[in-house]
Amino acid sequence: MISKQHTIILIGLLLILVESSCSVKTQFNPKNTPTLISTPTSTFTSTSTPKPTVSPTITPTPVGGGLGKIAFVSTRDGKLDIYIMNSDGSEQIRLTYNSGDNTDPNWSPNGEKIIYISQGNTGGRAGRDIFIINANGEEEINLTKSFPEIGFDEPKWSPDGTKIAYVGCHSYAFESCEIFIMNSDGGEKKQITNNEFDDRFFEWSPDGKQIAFWSLRNKQGDIYVINIDGSGELKLTNNPKYPNHISYNINPSWLPKGKTIIYMSTNFNTKYYEIYAINSDGSDETRITLTQGSEWLISGQ
């Protein structure tokens, strides 16, 4: 394993500038990608404990394994299913024919397999499960059917393709969610976060040794990093609390060299999101946009 729709395109050159200036100092007072893309993302609603809500994201995925193929979700045949096509839109092929709704496709690094979320195709369970399928549509397998959690989200391959990280939840409302890692065949499952709050919206580090994620602790969203064995958890951001205001640091994404993380923030007590950069050790937090009104979806890969 998100309610949506705030989008805008940000020129990819911004990421290059940020990566080349990792040492720049702070200039302020306080949830299957190579460039920034326009795509649905989280919206936030004020509740007693404000947090993003979750629903399937219908979005094309990055080109798989350098093979020039794109995986995407379509309802053209009456329900949500996974399709692939060439990067020019030709040879569109439906991959999933099961009884459920299938979303969130994510290519393996070698382009041979796709993992995705399926709901209503879980052998009697009401939740969502993680499936894997060959890129030719063969050998569809439910990887999480024997797991005790009842809802799964955000499946993402490790950079070397040997492991899959995902979010597992203990309620149908997608609450009490933690981050897990398993082998790409579904074996050797390990829970790497363990607390009473939601941990999600994560990204693998480029070297596959760490995960950056969002956690809803102290009723405010902040960015953390953790080693993939569950050790060395470090809180990177410290989001101030504002009365009657939803305040988040969210959607961390690593820059390619693995030393800097960019994320969205509402630190300045506004309803707008700004983009920040911070070193992976928590140093040199830097505001890199001042939009006074824009909302951004970011990706640093």
C-alpha positions as a Python dict, from the first residue, in 0.01 Angstrom:
ca = {
    (1, 'M'): (0, 0, 0),
    (2, 'I'): (-430, 757, -92),
    (3, 'S'): (-680, 1030, -119),
    (4, 'K'): (-574, 1285, -367),
    (5, 'Q'): (-562, 1535, -599),
    (6, 'H'): (-298, 1810, -561),
    (7, 'T'): (-59, 1818, -857),
    (8, 'I'): (190, 2040, -1032),
    (9, 'I'): (497, 1987, -1249),
    (10, 'L'): (832, 2099, -1106),
    (11, 'I'): (1127, 2126, -1347),
    (12, 'G'): (1372, 1836, -1295),
    (13, 'L'): (1663, 2076, -1294),
    (14, 'L'): (1569, 2172, -938),
    (15, 'L'): (1677, 1831, -814),
    (16, 'I'): (2014, 1860, -984),
    (17, 'L'): (2072, 2195, -817),
    (18, 'V'): (1978, 2054, -477),
    (19, 'E'): (2208, 1752, -516),
    (20, 'S'): (2499, 1969, -613),
    (21, 'S'): (2447, 2195, -313),
    (22, 'C'): (2406, 1946, -30),
    (23, 'S'): (2619, 2162, 197),
    (24, 'V'): (2394, 2467, 166),
    (25, 'K'): (2291, 2596, 508),
    (26, 'T'): (1945, 2653, 652),
    (27, 'Q'): (1780, 2968, 528),
    (28, 'F'): (1474, 2979, 745),
    (29, 'N'): (1372, 3021, 1104),
    (30, 'P'): (1180, 2739, 1252),
    (31, 'K'): (255, 666, 103),
    (32, 'N'): (574, 107, -680),
    (33, 'T'): (1112, 753, -1033),
    (34, 'P'): (1386, 943, -1229),
    (35, 'T'): (1222, 1285, -1250),
    (36, 'L'): (953, 1495, -1095),
    (37, 'I'): (620, 1390, -1244),
    (38, 'S'): (267, 1517, -1225),
    (39, 'T'): (60, 1252, -1045),
    (40, 'P'): (-207, 1220, -776),
    (41, 'T'): (-84, 1233, -417),
    (42, 'S'): (-211, 1273, -63),
    (43, 'T'): (-450, 1537, 57),
    (44, 'F'): (-504, 1608, 422),
    (45, 'T'): (-825, 1653, 617),
    (46, 'S'): (-856, 1792, 965),
    (47, 'T'): (-966, 1531, 1222),
    (48, 'S'): (-902, 1485, 1592),
    (49, 'T'): (-570, 1327, 1490),
    (50, 'P'): (-495, 1474, 1146),
    (51, 'K'): (-343, 1232, 898),
    (52, 'P'): (-362, 1136, 532),
    (53, 'T'): (-629, 891, 428),
    (54, 'V'): (-562, 603, 190),
    (55, 'S'): (-717, 495, -138),
    (56, 'P'): (-570, 342, -454),
    (57, 'T'): (-352, 571, -662),
    (58, 'I'): (-407, 540, -1035),
    (59, 'T'): (-80, 639, -1193),
    (60, 'P'): (167, 522, -1456),
    (61, 'T'): (488, 380, -1314),
    (62, 'P'): (842, 450, -1431),
    (63, 'V'): (968, 262, -1733),
    (64, 'G'): (1048, -90, -1620),
    (65, 'G'): (1402, -217, -1613),
    (66, 'G'): (1518, -5, -1904),
    (67, 'L'): (1296, -207, -2137),
    (68, 'G'): (1091, 87, -2258),
    (69, 'K'): (767, -39, -2102),
    (70, 'I'): (524, 150, -1879),
    (71, 'A'): (286, -15, -1632),
    (72, 'F'): (-42, 164, -1561),
    (73, 'V'): (-392, 116, -1419),
    (74, 'S'): (-708, 141, -1628),
    (75, 'T'): (-1081, 82, -1580),
    (76, 'R'): (-1141, 35, -1953),
    (77, 'D'): (-1266, -322, -1898),
    (78, 'G'): (-1495, -240, -1610),
    (79, 'K'): (-1267, -256, -1306),
    (80, 'L'): (-918, -152, -1202),
    (81, 'D'): (-655, -363, -1377),
    (82, 'I'): (-284, -350, -1458),
    (83, 'Y'): (-173, -290, -1816),
    (84, 'I'): (162, -237, -1982),
    (85, 'M'): (252, -47, -2298),
    (86, 'N'): (552, 83, -2487),
    (87, 'S'): (671, 432, -2399),
    (88, 'D'): (510, 564, -2718),
    (89, 'G'): (170, 424, -2616),
    (90, 'S'): (174, 127, -2853),
    (91, 'E'): (113, -241, -2772),
    (92, 'Q'): (-113, -191, -2471),
    (93, 'I'): (-158, -526, -2298),
    (94, 'R'): (-376, -617, -2000),
    (95, 'L'): (-186, -824, -1739),
    (96, 'T'): (-439, -890, -1461),
    (97, 'Y'): (-758, -1089, -1507),
    (98, 'N'): (-841, -1175, -1145),
    (99, 'S'): (-1165, -1084, -968),
    (100, 'G'): (-1021, -795, -767),
    (101, 'D'): (-928, -432, -825),
    (102, 'N'): (-557, -410, -904),
    (103, 'T'): (-354, -92, -846),
    (104, 'D'): (-11, 48, -761),
    (105, 'P'): (208, -142, -1010),
    (106, 'N'): (580, -130, -942),
    (107, 'W'): (845, -274, -1177),
    (108, 'S'): (1129, -492, -1059),
    (109, 'P'): (1467, -330, -1134),
    (110, 'N'): (1538, -584, -1410),
    (111, 'G'): (1197, -526, -1571),
    (112, 'E'): (1094, -892, -1550),
    (113, 'K'): (824, -871, -1281),
    (114, 'I'): (564, -631, -1141),
    (115, 'I'): (432, -612, -786),
    (116, 'Y'): (94, -453, -720),
    (117, 'I'): (-195, -426, -476),
    (118, 'S'): (-510, -633, -526),
    (119, 'Q'): (-833, -586, -332),
    (120, 'G'): (-1123, -831, -353),
    (121, 'N'): (-894, -1102, -487),
    (122, 'T'): (-769, -1219, -149),
    (123, 'G'): (-931, -1557, -89),
    (124, 'G'): (-1208, -1433, 134),
    (125, 'R'): (-1015, -1159, 317),
    (126, 'A'): (-1164, -811, 299),
    (127, 'G'): (-828, -634, 294),
    (128, 'R'): (-569, -564, 28),
    (129, 'D'): (-284, -801, -58),
    (130, 'I'): (44, -770, -246),
    (131, 'F'): (71, -974, -566),
    (132, 'I'): (358, -1037, -805),
    (133, 'I'): (326, -1120, -1174),
    (134, 'N'): (564, -1172, -1462),
    (135, 'A'): (579, -891, -1716),
    (136, 'N'): (419, -1124, -1971),
    (137, 'G'): (115, -1175, -1744),
    (138, 'E'): (211, -1524, -1626),
    (139, 'E'): (256, -1667, -1273),
    (140, 'E'): (43, -1431, -1065),
    (141, 'I'): (117, -1501, -697),
    (142, 'N'): (-29, -1356, -374),
    (143, 'L'): (278, -1282, -160),
    (144, 'T'): (93, -1181, 158),
    (145, 'K'): (-202, -1423, 178),
    (146, 'S'): (-64, -1595, 490),
    (147, 'F'): (38, -1276, 671),
    (148, 'P'): (-166, -1171, 978),
    (149, 'E'): (-205, -806, 879),
    (150, 'I'): (-529, -728, 698),
    (151, 'G'): (-429, -439, 474),
    (152, 'F'): (-118, -382, 266),
    (153, 'D'): (2, -78, 78),
    (154, 'E'): (299, 86, -98),
    (155, 'P'): (494, -220, -220),
    (156, 'K'): (837, -109, -346),
    (157, 'W'): (1136, -307, -471),
    (158, 'S'): (1478, -265, -316),
    (159, 'P'): (1731, -117, -559),
    (160, 'D'): (1890, -460, -620),
    (161, 'G'): (1553, -631, -666),
    (162, 'T'): (1606, -893, -393),
    (163, 'K'): (1362, -747, -138),
    (164, 'I'): (1025, -573, -123),
    (165, 'A'): (932, -315, 139),
    (166, 'Y'): (568, -244, 210),
    (167, 'V'): (322, -104, 463),
    (168, 'G'): (115, -351, 666),
    (169, 'C'): (-190, -235, 864),
    (170, 'H'): (-388, -394, 1145),
    (171, 'S'): (-725, -240, 1065),
    (172, 'Y'): (-951, -203, 763),
    (173, 'A'): (-932, 174, 815),
    (174, 'F'): (-559, 155, 737),
    (175, 'E'): (-458, 260, 1086),
    (176, 'S'): (-181, 117, 1304),
    (177, 'C'): (36, 74, 996),
    (178, 'E'): (402, -29, 1011),
    (179, 'I'): (680, -83, 756),
    (180, 'F'): (791, -436, 670),
    (181, 'I'): (1049, -593, 440),
    (182, 'M'): (1031, -937, 278),
    (183, 'N'): (1228, -1126, 18),
    (184, 'S'): (1103, -1085, -337),
    (185, 'D'): (943, -1432, -319),
    (186, 'G'): (749, -1342, -2),
    (187, 'G'): (988, -1516, 238),
    (188, 'E'): (1172, -1389, 546),
    (189, 'K'): (927, -1116, 639),
    (190, 'K'): (1062, -863, 890),
    (191, 'Q'): (886, -572, 1062),
    (192, 'I'): (1128, -278, 1082),
    (193, 'T'): (911, -16, 1257),
    (194, 'N'): (714, -97, 1569),
    (195, 'N'): (512, 162, 1759),
    (196, 'E'): (152, 268, 1814),
    (197, 'F'): (159, 530, 1539),
    (198, 'D'): (131, 511, 1161),
    (199, 'D'): (462, 470, 976),
    (200, 'R'): (435, 493, 596),
    (201, 'F'): (512, 702, 282),
    (202, 'F'): (862, 556, 265),
    (203, 'E'): (1146, 536, 13),
    (204, 'W'): (1450, 308, -18),
    (205, 'S'): (1789, 475, -5),
    (206, 'P'): (1981, 437, -335),
    (207, 'D'): (2220, 183, -179),
    (208, 'G'): (1931, -19, -30),
    (209, 'K'): (2066, 5, 325),
    (210, 'Q'): (1815, 250, 474),
    (211, 'I'): (1455, 359, 443),
    (212, 'A'): (1327, 714, 488),
    (213, 'F'): (967, 733, 605),
    (214, 'W'): (691, 948, 751),
    (215, 'S'): (560, 881, 1101),
    (216, 'L'): (258, 1027, 1278),
    (217, 'R'): (402, 1056, 1626),
    (218, 'N'): (299, 1320, 1880),
    (219, 'K'): (4, 1393, 1645),
    (220, 'Q'): (243, 1560, 1397),
    (221, 'G'): (402, 1411, 1089),
    (222, 'D'): (782, 1397, 1070),
    (223, 'I'): (1054, 1233, 862),
    (224, 'Y'): (1267, 948, 1000),
    (225, 'V'): (1534, 716, 862),
    (226, 'I'): (1599, 358, 972),
    (227, 'N'): (1832, 76, 872),
    (228, 'I'): (1663, -210, 689),
    (229, 'D'): (1728, -443, 985),
    (230, 'G'): (1524, -210, 1208),
    (231, 'S'): (1821, -55, 1387),
    (232, 'G'): (1948, 301, 1396),
    (233, 'E'): (1616, 485, 1375),
    (234, 'L'): (1677, 861, 1352),
    (235, 'K'): (1427, 1146, 1354),
    (236, 'L'): (1534, 1399, 1091),
    (237, 'T'): (1271, 1674, 1123),
    (238, 'N'): (1098, 1844, 1411),
    (239, 'N'): (764, 1975, 1300),
    (240, 'P'): (627, 2251, 1525),
    (241, 'K'): (274, 2216, 1654),
    (242, 'Y'): (27, 2491, 1564),
    (243, 'P'): (-316, 2522, 1728),
    (244, 'N'): (-600, 2421, 1495),
    (245, 'H'): (-357, 2362, 1210),
    (246, 'I'): (-256, 2047, 1025),
    (247, 'S'): (122, 2042, 1020),
    (248, 'Y'): (327, 1778, 839),
    (249, 'N'): (666, 1692, 703),
    (250, 'I'): (587, 1418, 451),
    (251, 'N'): (682, 1231, 130),
    (252, 'P'): (1058, 1187, 175),
    (253, 'S'): (1258, 1108, -136),
    (254, 'W'): (1633, 1042, -166),
    (255, 'L'): (1856, 1221, -410),
    (256, 'P'): (2064, 978, -618),
    (257, 'K'): (2388, 1010, -421),
    (258, 'G'): (2207, 897, -105),
    (259, 'K'): (2325, 1182, 116),
    (260, 'T'): (2027, 1417, 87),
    (261, 'I'): (1652, 1372, 134),
    (262, 'I'): (1391, 1611, 0),
    (263, 'Y'): (1040, 1630, 142),
    (264, 'M'): (725, 1842, 162),
    (265, 'S'): (647, 2049, 468),
    (266, 'T'): (386, 2281, 618),
    (267, 'N'): (625, 2415, 880),
    (268, 'F'): (532, 2781, 839),
    (269, 'N'): (176, 2756, 966),
    (270, 'T'): (22, 2792, 621),
    (271, 'K'): (-206, 2569, 420),
    (272, 'Y'): (61, 2543, 149),
    (273, 'Y'): (334, 2285, 103),
    (274, 'E'): (697, 2380, 49),
    (275, 'I'): (994, 2165, -51),
    (276, 'Y'): (1282, 2118, 190),
    (277, 'A'): (1613, 1933, 173),
    (278, 'I'): (1797, 1774, 465),
    (279, 'N'): (2103, 1555, 500),
    (280, 'S'): (2036, 1193, 590),
    (281, 'D'): (2199, 1251, 930),
    (282, 'G'): (1952, 1532, 1007),
    (283, 'S'): (2190, 1821, 943),
    (284, 'D'): (2158, 2125, 714),
    (285, 'E'): (1780, 2141, 675),
    (286, 'T'): (1716, 2387, 393),
    (287, 'R'): (1402, 2536, 246),
    (288, 'I'): (1428, 2531, -134),
    (289, 'T'): (1091, 2669, -245),
    (290, 'L'): (885, 2973, -147),
    (291, 'T'): (563, 2935, -342),
    (292, 'Q'): (303, 3118, -133),
    (293, 'G'): (31, 2903, -279),
    (294, 'S'): (161, 2602, -469),
    (295, 'E'): (129, 2241, -363),
    (296, 'W'): (400, 2004, -480),
    (297, 'L'): (453, 1637, -543),
    (298, 'I'): (823, 1561, -522),
    (299, 'S'): (1051, 1278, -622),
    (300, 'G'): (1425, 1283, -604),
    (301, 'Q'): (1519, 973, -796),
}
